[in-house]
Amino acid sequence: MINPRTQTGTRALIAAVALGVTGDSLLRATPWGINIVLWILLLVFCVTALAGPRTTLLNPQRFALTAAMLFFAFGFVWRDSSVLRGLDALGLGVSAGLLVWLNRGGNLGQSGLAGCAGGLANAAGLTAVGLPHLLARDIEWSGLPRPAALRQTPAVLAGLVLSVPLLVLFGGLFLAADGAYRQLVGEFVHVDVAAWAPHIAMLGILTWTSGGYLRAVAFRDDAPPILARERRIAGLGNVEVCTVLAALNLLFLTFVMVQFRYLFGGAALVESTLGVTYAEYAREGFFQLVTVACLVLPLLLLLDWLRNPDSSPSGFRFLALVMIVLLSVIMVSAVYRMRLYQLEFGLTELRFYTTAFMLWLAVVLGWFALTVLRGKRNRFVSGALTAAWVVVLGLHIANPDAWIVRANAKHAATSERPFDAAYAARLSADALPTLVAVLPQLSSESQAELRDRLVQQGDLQSQPGWRSWNWSRSKGAEVLAVAGID
């Protein structure tokens, strides 16, 4: 009788091979579209079958992560923007990793950032080494039933594996020694290595990762990694932490005072005092302020983690709240700089997505104040991830590339700078319907240049097959055809 572990391991191995074969057929067609949705649906089906519907679908956290995986996969069908597709890929990986961690005993609502990061690292490690464990330890090959004629199959396979290097060695010598033999072998044994190599590589990679991932889901033997408070640096007390925060708050305060005097003081003060235009002054500091905003949150989380849990939290909480307030002013300054920069030079993907990231960061800072600063640190990660998923969903709905085209067309109509047709044509298919819509509003020169570039874009839309089908690319090709730009 087959033991349960062997039975589950065999099912996981069969599912991994099926995912590898299916993935080789679907995912080699790029850019990804409906093919990634179909493959992720098969993966979710395999996970649900191995872990059990009760475990995967009836648990709120696991159901939410499974739904998130499907949403991020669907994002590849919805939008064509490379940035959104990158966010979808990142969200897909994080959701899949957290699902493994939850299946192995983790709790997203009760774990801090270090615990979730450890869970993701653990899931990645289990996925990387899972297939060899599945083959060597989980499946008891001798216990599998097989017909009498196949009882010697393992020995035959072992002999074939051992014979391969010898066959290659002696066969190569024979081929090099005799031209007639080389010609004869070439007629009967023709292997197109260049054609088969991508198939073998894709099949191997997907089978390996799928096997490791399914094993991590199916076998929940190990407890999730936990970074206990006792491992913190014991000597870092309240005074040290508060001193660091106080010094940084003083620095932030001086910068905020400068912002109120110059940035919020108007163009006349900047031009008369600093000798530069208002737009140039706003332009030079945006990305530096974004970097500051990015660094503050990890710093506060690190200081809270290093802080001695036995010391009074009141000083830390007050100074951290002051820093968040000062940082909020700095973030408003950064967004205001971006607005001035956009009014002068227009909108780009980098400027749009950086602003969206700042808005997400503002929400997360508020959530930090409501959780970590109130002694509810373990609730922080789940809220931050939820906010990130909501922002990504909002970006998909907003369609950033179309937004950029509308903003730049409006900017060109009210300023001396012409519409940047070259940049607009480089945007993804998400922008095509809007580009065609704003075409009559542009100058004759911009219209001619944009039409020429859209003809090239139209040629690109017809290339992908059904596996790469994407709604935005399909809609864009249809709009170009109706407008006679194909």
C-alpha positions in Angstrom: 0.0 0.0 0.0 1.4 3.4 -0.9 2.0 5.7 2.1 0.3 9.1 2.0 3.5 11.1 1.6 4.5 9.1 -1.5 1.0 9.5 -2.9 1.0 13.3 -2.4 4.6 13.5 -3.7 3.7 11.6 -6.8 0.7 13.8 -7.5 2.9 16.9 -7.0 5.5 15.5 -9.4 2.9 14.7 -12.1 1.4 18.2 -11.7 4.9 19.8 -12.0 5.6 17.9 -15.2 2.2 19.0 -16.5 2.9 22.6 -15.6 6.3 22.3 -17.3 4.9 20.9 -20.5 2.0 23.3 -20.6 4.2 26.3 -19.7 6.6 25.4 -22.5 3.7 25.4 -24.9 2.2 28.6 -23.6 4.8 30.9 -22.1 7.5 30.9 -24.8 5.2 33.2 -26.8 5.9 36.8 -25.7 4.9 39.4 -24.8 2.8 37.5 -22.2 -1.0 37.9 -22.4 -3.7 35.4 -22.0 -1.1 32.6 -21.8 0.1 33.6 -18.3 -3.5 33.7 -17.1 -4.1 30.1 -18.4 -0.9 28.9 -16.8 -1.6 30.6 -13.4 -5.1 29.1 -13.4 -3.6 25.7 -13.9 -1.1 26.4 -11.1 -3.9 27.5 -8.7 -5.9 24.4 -9.6 -2.9 22.2 -8.8 -2.3 24.1 -5.5 -5.9 23.7 -4.5 -6.0 20.0 -5.4 -2.8 19.3 -3.4 -3.5 21.5 -0.3 -7.2 20.9 -0.4 -10.1 23.3 -1.1 -10.8 23.7 2.6 -7.2 24.8 3.2 -6.9 27.1 0.2 -10.3 28.6 -0.5 -12.1 28.7 2.9 -9.3 30.4 4.7 -9.7 34.2 4.3 -6.0 35.0 4.0 -5.2 32.2 1.6 -8.3 33.0 -0.5 -7.2 36.6 -0.7 -3.7 35.7 -1.8 -5.1 33.2 -4.4 -7.4 36.0 -5.7 -4.4 38.4 -5.8 -2.4 35.9 -7.9 -5.3 35.6 -10.4 -5.7 39.4 -10.5 -2.0 40.0 -11.2 -2.0 37.4 -13.9 -5.1 39.0 -15.4 -3.2 42.3 -15.4 -1.0 40.9 -18.3 -4.2 40.6 -20.4 -5.6 43.9 -19.3 -2.8 46.4 -19.8 0.3 46.6 -22.1 2.4 49.0 -20.1 5.8 47.6 -19.2 5.7 49.2 -15.8 2.3 47.8 -15.0 3.4 44.4 -16.2 6.5 44.6 -14.0 4.2 45.5 -11.0 2.0 42.5 -11.9 5.0 40.2 -12.0 6.2 41.5 -8.7 2.7 41.1 -7.1 2.4 37.7 -8.6 5.7 36.5 -7.0 5.0 38.1 -3.6 1.4 36.6 -3.5 2.6 33.2 -4.5 5.4 33.3 -1.9 3.1 34.5 0.9 0.7 31.7 0.0 3.4 29.1 0.6 4.2 30.8 3.9 0.6 30.7 5.1 0.2 27.1 4.1 3.2 26.3 6.3 1.8 28.0 9.4 2.4 31.7 8.8 -0.1 34.4 9.7 -0.1 37.6 7.7 -2.3 39.4 10.2 0.0 38.6 13.2 3.5 38.9 11.7 5.7 41.8 11.3 7.8 42.9 8.3 10.7 40.7 9.3 8.5 37.6 9.7 6.9 38.1 6.3 10.3 38.8 4.7 11.6 35.6 6.3 8.5 33.7 5.0 9.1 34.9 1.4 12.8 34.0 1.7 11.8 30.6 3.1 9.3 30.1 0.2 11.9 31.0 -2.4 14.4 28.5 -0.8 11.9 25.7 -0.6 10.9 26.3 -4.3 14.6 26.2 -5.4 15.5 22.9 -3.7 12.0 21.3 -3.5 12.2 19.1 -6.7 15.3 17.1 -5.6 13.7 16.6 -2.2 10.5 15.5 -3.8 12.4 12.9 -6.0 14.9 11.7 -3.4 13.0 11.9 -0.1 9.3 12.3 -0.4 8.5 9.6 -3.0 9.2 6.1 -2.0 9.8 4.7 -5.4 10.1 1.0 -4.3 6.6 1.2 -2.9 5.0 2.3 -6.1 3.0 -0.4 -7.9 4.2 -1.4 -11.3 3.7 -4.4 -13.7 6.2 -7.3 -13.5 7.6 -6.3 -16.9 8.5 -2.9 -15.6 10.1 -4.0 -12.3 13.6 -3.6 -13.9 12.8 -0.1 -15.2 14.8 1.8 -12.5 17.8 -0.4 -13.2 17.5 0.1 -17.0 17.1 3.9 -16.5 20.2 3.9 -14.3 22.2 2.0 -16.9 21.1 4.4 -19.7 22.1 7.4 -17.6 25.6 5.8 -17.0 25.9 5.0 -20.7 25.3 8.5 -21.9 28.8 10.0 -21.3 30.4 6.8 -22.8 28.2 7.0 -25.9 29.1 10.7 -26.3 32.8 10.0 -25.9 33.1 7.0 -28.2 30.6 8.3 -30.7 32.4 11.6 -30.9 35.7 9.8 -31.6 34.0 7.6 -34.3 32.5 10.7 -36.0 35.9 12.5 -36.0 37.7 9.4 -37.3 35.6 8.6 -40.4 33.9 10.9 -42.8 31.6 8.2 -44.3 30.4 7.2 -40.8 29.9 10.9 -40.0 27.7 11.4 -43.1 25.7 8.2 -42.4 25.0 9.3 -38.8 24.1 12.7 -40.0 21.4 11.3 -42.4 19.7 9.2 -39.8 20.3 11.2 -36.6 19.5 14.8 -37.1 19.0 16.9 -34.0 18.5 20.6 -34.3 20.0 21.7 -31.1 19.1 25.4 -31.7 15.4 24.5 -32.1 15.2 22.2 -29.1 17.3 24.1 -26.6 14.6 26.7 -25.8 12.0 24.0 -25.3 14.3 21.9 -23.0 15.3 25.0 -21.0 11.8 26.2 -20.5 10.5 22.8 -19.7 13.3 22.2 -17.2 12.9 25.6 -15.5 9.2 25.4 -15.2 9.1 21.8 -14.0 11.8 22.5 -11.4 10.2 25.6 -10.0 6.7 24.1 -10.2 7.8 21.0 -8.4 9.5 22.9 -5.6 6.5 25.2 -5.2 4.0 22.4 -5.2 6.0 20.5 -2.7 6.2 23.6 -0.4 2.4 23.9 -0.6 1.7 20.2 -0.2 4.1 19.4 2.7 3.7 21.7 5.7 6.3 20.0 8.0 8.4 23.0 8.9 7.2 25.9 11.0 7.5 29.4 9.3 10.7 31.3 10.2 10.1 33.7 13.1 12.5 36.5 14.1 12.0 36.8 17.8 12.3 40.0 19.8 15.0 38.4 21.9 17.4 38.5 18.9 17.4 42.3 18.9 20.4 44.3 20.0 19.8 44.5 23.7 22.0 47.6 24.3 20.0 50.0 22.1 17.8 51.7 24.6 15.3 54.5 24.5 17.8 57.3 24.9 19.9 56.1 21.8 16.8 55.7 19.6 15.3 59.0 20.7 18.6 60.8 20.1 18.8 59.5 16.5 15.2 60.6 15.9 15.6 64.0 17.5 18.7 64.8 15.4 16.9 63.8 12.2 13.8 65.8 13.2 16.0 68.9 13.6 17.4 68.3 10.1 14.0 67.8 8.6 12.7 70.9 10.4 15.4 73.1 8.8 14.5 71.8 5.4 10.8 72.3 5.9 11.4 75.9 6.9 13.3 76.5 3.7 10.5 74.9 1.7 7.9 77.3 3.3 10.2 80.3 2.5 11.1 79.5 -1.1 9.1 76.7 -2.7 5.7 77.8 -1.2 6.8 81.4 -1.3 6.2 82.0 -5.0 8.2 82.4 -8.2 9.2 86.0 -7.5 11.1 85.2 -4.3 13.0 82.3 -6.0 13.9 84.3 -9.1 15.0 87.4 -7.2 17.0 85.5 -4.5 18.4 82.4 -6.1 18.7 83.6 -9.7 16.9 80.6 -11.3 13.5 80.1 -12.6 10.7 78.7 -10.5 10.5 75.5 -12.7 14.3 75.0 -12.5 14.2 75.3 -8.7 11.4 72.8 -8.5 13.0 70.4 -11.0 16.3 69.9 -9.2 15.1 68.3 -6.0 12.1 66.0 -6.7 13.9 62.7 -6.9 16.1 63.5 -4.0 13.0 64.1 -1.9 11.5 60.8 -3.1 14.6 59.1 -1.9 14.3 60.7 1.5 10.7 59.6 1.7 11.7 56.0 0.7 14.3 55.8 3.4 12.4 57.2 6.4 9.8 54.3 6.6 12.5 51.5 6.7 14.5 53.6 9.2 11.5 53.9 11.5 10.7 50.2 11.3 14.4 49.4 12.0 14.6 51.7 15.0 11.4 50.3 16.4 12.7 46.7 15.9 16.1 47.6 17.5 14.5 49.5 20.4 14.6 47.7 23.7 11.0 46.4 24.2 11.2 46.9 27.9 11.9 50.6 27.7 9.1 53.2 27.6 7.8 53.7 24.1 6.4 57.1 24.6 9.5 59.1 23.6 10.0 57.0 20.5 6.4 57.3 19.5 6.3 61.1 19.9 9.5 61.7 17.9 8.5 59.2 15.2 5.1 61.0 14.9 6.9 64.3 14.6 9.1 62.8 11.9 6.1 61.6 10.0 4.5 65.0 10.2 7.7 66.7 8.9 8.1 64.1 6.2 4.5 64.7 5.1 5.4 68.3 4.5 8.4 67.2 2.5 6.3 64.8 0.5 3.8 67.6 -0.3 6.9 69.7 -1.4 7.9 66.8 -3.7 4.5 66.5 -5.2 4.2 70.2 -5.6 7.6 70.3 -7.4 6.4 67.5 -9.7 3.3 69.6 -10.5 5.4 72.6 -11.4 7.8 70.4 -13.4 4.8 68.9 -15.3 3.4 72.3 -16.1 6.7 73.3 -17.6 7.9 70.1 -19.3 4.9 67.7 -19.5 4.4 64.2 -18.0 6.4 61.0 -18.4 6.0 57.5 -17.1 8.8 58.0 -14.5 7.1 61.2 -13.2 3.6 59.6 -13.1 4.7 56.4 -11.4 6.9 58.1 -8.9 4.0 60.4 -7.9 1.8 57.3 -7.5 4.4 55.7 -5.4 4.5 58.8 -3.2 0.7 58.6 -2.7 1.1 54.9 -1.6 3.9 55.8 0.7 1.7 58.5 2.3 -1.0 55.9 3.0 1.6 53.5 4.4 3.1 56.2 6.7 -0.4 56.9 8.1 -0.9 53.1 8.6 2.5 53.0 10.4 1.3 55.7 12.8 -2.0 53.8 13.4 -0.3 50.4 14.0 3.4 50.4 14.9 3.2 53.6 17.0 0.2 52.2 18.9 2.0 48.9 19.7 0.3 46.9 16.9 3.3 46.3 14.8 2.2 42.9 13.5 -0.7 44.5 11.7 1.5 46.8 9.7 2.5 44.4 6.9 -0.9 43.2 5.9 -2.2 46.8 5.7 0.8 47.9 3.6 0.4 45.0 1.2 -3.3 45.7 0.9 -2.6 49.3 0.1 -0.1 48.3 -2.5 -2.6 45.9 -4.2 -5.2 48.7 -4.2 -2.8 51.1 -5.8 -1.8 48.6 -8.5 -5.5 48.0 -9.2 -6.0 51.8 -9.4 -3.2 52.1 -11.8 -4.7 49.5 -14.1 -8.0 51.3 -14.0 -6.4 54.8 -14.5 -4.4 53.6 -17.5 -1.2 55.7 -17.0 -0.1 55.7 -20.6 -3.4 57.2 -21.8 -3.3 59.7 -18.9 0.2 60.8 -20.0 -1.0 61.3 -23.6 -4.0 63.4 -22.5 -1.9 65.5 -20.1 0.8 66.2 -22.7 -1.7 67.0 -25.4 -3.3 69.5 -23.1 0.1 70.8 -22.1 1.1 71.3 -25.8 -2.1 73.3 -26.4 -1.4 75.8 -23.6 2.4 76.1 -23.8 5.1 76.9 -26.3 6.6 73.4 -26.2 5.4 71.1 -29.0 3.8 67.7 -28.4 6.5 65.0 -28.1 5.3 62.6 -30.7 8.4 60.5 -30.6 8.0 59.8 -26.8 4.2 59.3 -27.2 4.7 56.7 -29.9 7.1 54.7 -27.6 4.4 54.2 -25.1 2.5 50.9 -24.9 -0.6 49.9 -26.7 -2.6 51.2 -23.7 -2.0 54.7 -25.1 -3.1 54.0 -28.7 -6.9 54.8 -28.5 -6.1 58.1 -26.7 -3.3 59.0 -29.2 -5.7 58.6 -32.1 -8.3 60.6 -30.2 -6.0 63.6 -29.6 -4.4 63.5 -33.1 -6.7 66.2 -34.5 -5.8 68.5 -31.6 -2.1 68.5 -32.5 -0.2 70.7 -34.9 0.2 69.6 -38.5 3.9 68.7 -37.9 3.2 66.7 -34.8 0.3 64.9 -36.6 2.5 63.9 -39.5 5.3 62.6 -37.2 2.9 60.8 -35.0 1.1 59.1 -37.9 4.4 57.9 -39.3 5.4 56.4 -35.9 1.9 54.9 -35.4 2.2 53.1 -38.7 5.2 51.3 -37.3 3.3 50.7 -34.1 0.4 49.3 -36.1 2.8 46.7 -37.7 3.8 45.6 -34.2 0.2 45.0 -33.1 -0.3 42.3 -35.7 2.6 40.1 -34.8 1.6 38.2 -31.5 -0.4 35.0 -31.7 -3.3 33.9 -29.6 -1.1 33.0 -26.7 0.0 36.6 -26.4 -3.5 38.1 -26.8 -3.9 41.2 -24.7 -7.0 43.5 -24.5 -5.0 46.7 -24.9 -3.0 45.4 -27.9 -6.2 44.1 -29.5 -8.0 47.4 -28.9 -5.1 49.4 -30.1 -4.8 47.5 -33.3 -8.6 47.9 -33.9 -8.4 51.7 -33.3 -5.5 52.0 -35.7 -7.3 50.1 -38.3 -10.4 52.2 -38.0 -8.3 55.4 -38.2 -6.6 54.1 -41.3 -3.2 53.9 -39.6 -2.3 50.2 -40.1 
